[in-house]
Amino acid sequence: MYGLLLNHLNGHQKIVVPLVHCVAGVSRSAALCLAYLMKYERMSLRKAFVHLRSKRPSVRPNTGFFQQLIAYERRLFGRSSVDMVSIGHDAYLIPDVYEPEYRRTLLFEQRYGRQITLGRRS
């Protein structure tokens, strides 16, 4: 799937600037942009992620997409710059680029526990 979409995006590069989007602009479109940066800009996944986050801080491809991107990076470059790491007691895996964010969330929860209630404004 990535190959067809990436080739299509690259073919329009000199004519128009393509707009890549999904419902929230956080996971699916971000994964496609990361794959594009790896293939056509020859960026490592880690460098592409840092670059994309500098442009849109809310990007956070889900772990399934990240596993596919890691495999794609290995096919392109023969190695991967991002590893999936285990967190917590569940052995749940996250990309290591999410680890600092995860640690901040843990510190927040340890500090404030369940005292914080998030609600919606009317």
Order of alpha helices (4+ residues) and beta strands (2+ residues): alpha-alpha-alpha-alpha-beta-beta-alpha
